[in-house]
Amino acid sequence: MSKGTFSSASRRFGGRHAVVIGGSMAGMAASRALASHFERVTLIERDRLPEKPELRKGLPQEQQAHGILAKAVEILEGYFPGLWQQMVAAGSNVLDMSDVALYRGGIWQARATPGLTLYIQTRTLLDSVIRSRVREISNLQILDECEVVKPVVTSNRVAVWGVEVRRRKQEATEILEADLVVDATGRGSRMPRWLEELGLPRVEETHVRIDVGYASRKVRKLQGVTTNWKTLSIFPTAPRETRLGALAPVEGDTWLVTLAGALGDHAPGDEAGFLEFARALPQPHVYEMLRRCEPVSPVAAHKFPSSMRRHYERMTGIPEGLVVLGDAVCSLNPIYGQGMTLSVLAASLLEECLSEQAPRAMMGFGRRFQAKLSRMHDMPWTMGAGEDLVYPSVEGPRPLWWKAMQGASGHLQSLAAYDPVVTTAFAKVMHMTGSPLELAHPSMLLRMVRGPQGEGPGESPVMQFPEGSAPPSKTVASVA
Ligand SMILES: Cc1cc2nc3c(=O)[nH]c(=O)nc-3n(C[C@H](O)[C@H](O)[C@H](O)COP(=O)(O)OP(=O)(O)OC[C@H]3O[C@@H](n4cnc5c(N)ncnc54)[C@H](O)[C@@H]3O)c2cc1C
């Protein structure tokens, strides 16, 4: 395939060189967005970036389930036409929202009405295919096995003019000049420290300490099992429960079994503990599947201490030509599955802001971008971190409007057990293809007033095993 170039439909910023630090979802999406506006883009990643789907050190969370929301699917398809066809050819599974069995609020939800397409795969495959498309961008160069040591600023510290990098196995550093530097290095970003070294105050952070521990493993699908669903998730009912379990169909005819527990009730990284944790979920489906299927990967564990926001929008004096996005700015409790989508949305916002900027003039760009990015994060933060505050031990503000919102959301969730219209509306909001305001639409309020309609709560999903499907005999060593 020949290398692609892009001419954005909106006005081109016309910059010379942009550097993006970090080759994960936020970095790849930002690089693609910038390729429409800069003559050259360089994407710098510390890890070696493999050609094939392979685990890598800088993405330790990739062994856990990674759901990608419909909004990100839509934007990524616009960036890389044919991407999802390519994903399916590579092993991704295409589902409809109506194939999803969802246990939420202590009840099985009514199935959504068909119409929302979902793509399910491992994070490793997703990044690998997107990366293959990023490699095709003609004005983009990937510098992997290369670490950014720090951004380089003018002597008066008002603007960034490049980055200092060190290539693997080399002592010496070198400088790459750039008009724009994008930090997409994730939650562990060193930007707060780099800015402090320039004499700026520490960026303010907000944390909601949910203390989630994930563990996942792949198991081979058992032949002959009858189900009336294609993927299944059991969410904890806060505040009385903390445990989540999910079965997601991924490449190679396997299930990715993911368990997670909040408030320190972590899913264990050892085999026996993993199975026992699944057994204690409020519904039996994940455990029953897990105990019968042959494991094909070790159990991999990952801890997530808190949802976190860094408030760059509140800072003054950040050098011009520098922006921060992705998990480096907002890292939300993964059980809501929003991180990758927010990263892709940030790339779109970057493009939108560049189109509004006077050509080739970086002045004020970073400040405007961080302010808009923060506003974009407000709603997902309110919905995600807000849900976590239902646990009394989680610290954070609980104003009156939060109490009202939780009340309405709880009510809608119980209605969703009876009413496919409500489930579907919820699904669209969760997938960011529908506005949360749609949940406050008069027709929805009417449904709330009328109360549950229809047959009764959603039935427990069907899962029938073939006769004599015995527990597995083979085990695989665990890693934490
Ligand atoms: C357990 C878990 C489960 C999750 N599940 C979901 C989910 O279901 N759905 C979802 O949408 N999101 C999920 N997420 C969030 C998702 O993983 C992130 O939001 C997503 O990867 C985007 O992050 P990022 O690109 O900003 O940073 P990261 O993914 O953290 O990547 C940062 C990159 O920067 C590189 N890097 C760091 N420092 C340097 C440097 N100095 N120089 C060069 N390179 C550097 C790293 O090697 C890495 O490749 C989950 C997260 C966790 C922890």
PDBQT file of the ligand as one rigid body, heavy atoms in Angstrom, charges set to zero:
ROOT
HETATM    1  C1  LIG A 501      -6.470  -1.861  33.703  1.00  0.00    +0.000 C 
HETATM    2  C2  LIG A 501      -6.875  -0.872  32.642  1.00  0.00    +0.000 A 
HETATM    3  C3  LIG A 501      -7.946  -1.165  31.812  1.00  0.00    +0.000 A 
HETATM    4  C4  LIG A 501      -8.349  -0.237  30.849  1.00  0.00    +0.000 A 
HETATM    5  N1  LIG A 501      -9.449  -0.505  30.093  1.00  0.00    +0.000 NA
HETATM    6  C5  LIG A 501      -9.855   0.393  29.180  1.00  0.00    +0.000 A 
HETATM    7  C6  LIG A 501     -10.995   0.148  28.370  1.00  0.00    +0.000 A 
HETATM    8  O1  LIG A 501     -11.683  -0.859  28.512  1.00  0.00    +0.000 OA
HETATM    9  N2  LIG A 501     -11.321   1.071  27.426  1.00  0.00    +0.000 N 
HETATM   10  C7  LIG A 501     -10.603   2.222  27.270  1.00  0.00    +0.000 A 
HETATM   11  O2  LIG A 501     -10.952   3.032  26.411  1.00  0.00    +0.000 OA
HETATM   12  N3  LIG A 501      -9.530   2.492  28.021  1.00  0.00    +0.000 NA
HETATM   13  C8  LIG A 501      -9.141   1.618  28.968  1.00  0.00    +0.000 A 
HETATM   14  N4  LIG A 501      -8.043   1.896  29.732  1.00  0.00    +0.000 N 
HETATM   15  C9  LIG A 501      -7.337   3.180  29.533  1.00  0.00    +0.000 C 
HETATM   16  C10 LIG A 501      -6.386   3.101  28.330  1.00  0.00    +0.000 C 
HETATM   17  O3  LIG A 501      -5.437   2.080  28.521  1.00  0.00    +0.000 OA
HETATM   18  C11 LIG A 501      -5.696   4.466  28.115  1.00  0.00    +0.000 C 
HETATM   19  O4  LIG A 501      -6.639   5.481  28.267  1.00  0.00    +0.000 OA
HETATM   20  C12 LIG A 501      -5.093   4.540  26.715  1.00  0.00    +0.000 C 
HETATM   21  O5  LIG A 501      -4.003   3.669  26.581  1.00  0.00    +0.000 OA
HETATM   22  C13 LIG A 501      -4.625   5.942  26.318  1.00  0.00    +0.000 C 
HETATM   23  O6  LIG A 501      -3.554   6.291  27.081  1.00  0.00    +0.000 OA
HETATM   24  P1  LIG A 501      -2.328   7.173  26.542  1.00  0.00    +0.000 P 
HETATM   25  O7  LIG A 501      -2.063   6.904  25.117  1.00  0.00    +0.000 OA
HETATM   26  O8  LIG A 501      -2.583   8.558  26.970  1.00  0.00    +0.000 OA
HETATM   27  O9  LIG A 501      -1.122   6.620  27.455  1.00  0.00    +0.000 OA
HETATM   28  P2  LIG A 501      -0.507   5.173  27.593  1.00  0.00    +0.000 P 
HETATM   29  O10 LIG A 501      -1.382   4.164  26.993  1.00  0.00    +0.000 OA
HETATM   30  O11 LIG A 501      -0.119   5.013  29.010  1.00  0.00    +0.000 OA
HETATM   31  O12 LIG A 501       0.809   5.245  26.702  1.00  0.00    +0.000 OA
HETATM   32  C14 LIG A 501       1.885   6.114  26.972  1.00  0.00    +0.000 C 
HETATM   33  C15 LIG A 501       3.019   5.787  25.995  1.00  0.00    +0.000 C 
HETATM   34  O13 LIG A 501       4.070   6.729  26.164  1.00  0.00    +0.000 OA
HETATM   35  C16 LIG A 501       5.321   6.049  26.140  1.00  0.00    +0.000 C 
HETATM   36  N5  LIG A 501       6.278   6.892  26.877  1.00  0.00    +0.000 N 
HETATM   37  C17 LIG A 501       6.225   7.230  28.184  1.00  0.00    +0.000 A 
HETATM   38  N6  LIG A 501       7.229   8.064  28.496  1.00  0.00    +0.000 NA
HETATM   39  C18 LIG A 501       7.935   8.266  27.361  1.00  0.00    +0.000 A 
HETATM   40  C19 LIG A 501       9.085   9.054  27.041  1.00  0.00    +0.000 A 
HETATM   41  N7  LIG A 501       9.699   9.819  27.961  1.00  0.00    +0.000 N 
HETATM   42  N8  LIG A 501       9.552   9.034  25.774  1.00  0.00    +0.000 NA
HETATM   43  C20 LIG A 501       8.936   8.273  24.814  1.00  0.00    +0.000 A 
HETATM   44  N9  LIG A 501       7.843   7.524  25.073  1.00  0.00    +0.000 NA
HETATM   45  C21 LIG A 501       7.343   7.525  26.323  1.00  0.00    +0.000 A 
HETATM   46  C22 LIG A 501       5.006   4.710  26.798  1.00  0.00    +0.000 C 
HETATM   47  O14 LIG A 501       5.963   3.721  26.486  1.00  0.00    +0.000 OA
HETATM   48  C23 LIG A 501       3.625   4.412  26.214  1.00  0.00    +0.000 C 
HETATM   49  O15 LIG A 501       3.718   3.752  24.980  1.00  0.00    +0.000 OA
HETATM   50  C24 LIG A 501      -7.639   0.989  30.707  1.00  0.00    +0.000 A 
HETATM   51  C25 LIG A 501      -6.554   1.271  31.542  1.00  0.00    +0.000 A 
HETATM   52  C26 LIG A 501      -6.186   0.361  32.515  1.00  0.00    +0.000 A 
HETATM   53  C27 LIG A 501      -5.047   0.717  33.434  1.00  0.00    +0.000 C 
ENDROOT
TORSDOF 0
